[in-house]
Amino acid sequence: MEKGRGDHRLSVVLGHLNHRMPLDVVSPGPPGAREGREVASRPPGCSPLPLPRAGSGALAAPAGAGDDGSPTSEAMSPATIQPKQFQYTQDNNVLSLEQRRFYEDNGFLVIKNLVSDADIACFRNAFERICRSEAKPPGLMIMRDVAIKKSEYNLSEKTVTKIQNFQEDKELFRYCTLPEILKYVECFIGPNIMAMHTMVINKPPDAGRKTSRHPLHQDLHYFPFRPSDYIVCAWTAMEHMDRNNGCLAVLPGTHKGTLKPHDYPQWEKGVNILFHGIQDYDKNSELKHLVMEKGDTVFFHPLLIHGSGSNQTKGFRKAISCHFAAASCHYIDVKGTTQEKLEKEVLKVASRNNEMDLLNLKDIWQFQARLVKGERINL
């Protein structure tokens, strides 16, 4: 890359350090938060922000439990008396005491019916526009399953299995700013919130090679920022999910452990790029399969061991997600750690775009990070 172009690219990246929240982002603050928040505008054809419905996940939650054994959001009231010490959740009276205890013990929490059908339809349409090459957001990574032949690489909904880093797509990024999402994110990481990593997953019908599965892994493996307790993923089902189409599977309680070494699993028929997996975990541990309906959202800790099975149906299984981090988190140097090999691979992938040759892993993350609520501090 020519030096002038590299310097310009680096200046663009560093400019994002002072990136301010866009005017179309809703960021209602907690009591006492500073005034002057902007109000979200809605794209044409999309529903207005839905009013909370009785029994919906947009309200703080109800008694009863989901299929995964977690307390759901259908009848609980917020806890009024809280223990003084919680490690993984914040004191803001959104989660019930039962929900807080469940997340503390298990490292994940499912909120039923949190995202509206209208919003999911908009996100689906935005994804399909990218698949038809009608939208090309800067910085977007488009991924295909290793089982798809290169002769079939023409972009379509049937060949794109995942898109990452959609922060420059106005409609998809709106997911990261939904008030109903941020309300719960704040329960885990506090009021200053950065959207760090975005994905739409389009798990394809398995071609018989089981390449549509995702090995068990910890998301922190991919992140050069800490502390881990101030990172959380919001992962929303865009349709019904169960074991038949490869729903999420988690190992409850593993968020209390440490980051384990990851590498490509030794699968005979191929593994998708960057699908790293944990090599040493207790094979006798019981996986919990998260059966979810459209709009259900699971929030989980970045050290939680999780993965997904192959899609044995004829349809594609879609989900949208964002990893959020507290703005007070800090970047780390991964050299000399178990993440150093990952850094080299990520930089190699980034260099294929001929735009990021001069960047290190930290700069790549700074480039894609966006403030969605509160104040930008470190990230």
C-alpha positions, 0 to 999 in steps of 0.5 A: 500500500502506498504510504499516502494511502496508508496514512490517510487510512490510519487517520480515518481510524484514529478519527473514530476515537472521537466518533460521536453518537449519530443523531438517529440513535436513541439513548435514553439515560437512567435517572440523573443522566445528562439531558439533550439525548437525540431521538431515533428516526425510523427508516421508511416502511419500518414500524414505530418503536413498539409500546411495551406490551403486557407480558412482553420482554420489553417489560422487566420480567415475570415468574416462570421459566423458559425451555432452558430453565432460565427465568423468562420475562412474562410475569416477574416484577423487578427486585426491590431488595437486592443483595449488596454484592453481585459480580456480573450484574448492575444495581438498576432495578430492571432485572428481577432478583431471580434473573440476576441470580440466574445470570450470576450462576449460569452466565446467560439470560433469555428475555422472551419476545424482546424484539418486535416482528416489525424490527426483525422484518426490517433487519431481514430486508437489510440483510437481503439487500446486502446479499443482492449487492444493493448495499455495500457498507464500508468495512463489512465482512461477508462470509461463506460456508466452506462447503460452498463451491467457489463456482457458486460464490455469486452473492445471494441469500443462499451463499452468504452464511454470515456478515460481520461488522455492519456498523456502517449499515444504518438499518442493521446497526439500529439493532444495536441502539434499540432501547429494549436491547440497551435497557438490558445491556445496561444491567450487565455493563453499566450506562456507558455502552459501546457496540463493539462487534456486530453480526447477522448469522445465516446458518445454511442447511448442512450439505452433509459435511457438518460444516454449518456447526460452530465449535464450542468457544468463548467469545473473549478469545476474539476480543483484545479488550478487558475486563471480561465482566464488562462485556456482554452479547445480545443475540436475537433469534430472527425465527424459531430455533431448536436443535433441528436447525442448530440453535445455540448450545451453552455450558452453564456456569463456564463464565466463571472460568478463565479464557482457554486456548482455542484452535481450529477443530480437527474436523475431517470435512472442513472448518469455516474461517475463524471458527476456532474452538476450545481444545480442552473442556469437560466432555462430560459437561451437559450442554443446554440447548436454547430453544428460542422463538422469533424476537427472543434475545439471549444475553451472555458473558464472553467467557461462557462456552457455547456453540451450535450444531448443524442445520438439519432443515432445508431452511436458513436459520437467522440471528442478529447480534451485537457484543457490547462493552463498557466504554471504560474497558481498555485494550490489551496487547495480545502478544505473548498470549493465547490470542497472538495467533488469532491476531495474526490471522485476523490481520491477514484477513483484513489485509485482503481488503488492501485497506488495513495493512498498517493496522494492528488488532487494537486499531481494527477494533477502534475502527469498528467500535461505536458509542450507543449510549453515555460517554466514550471513555477508553474504547 
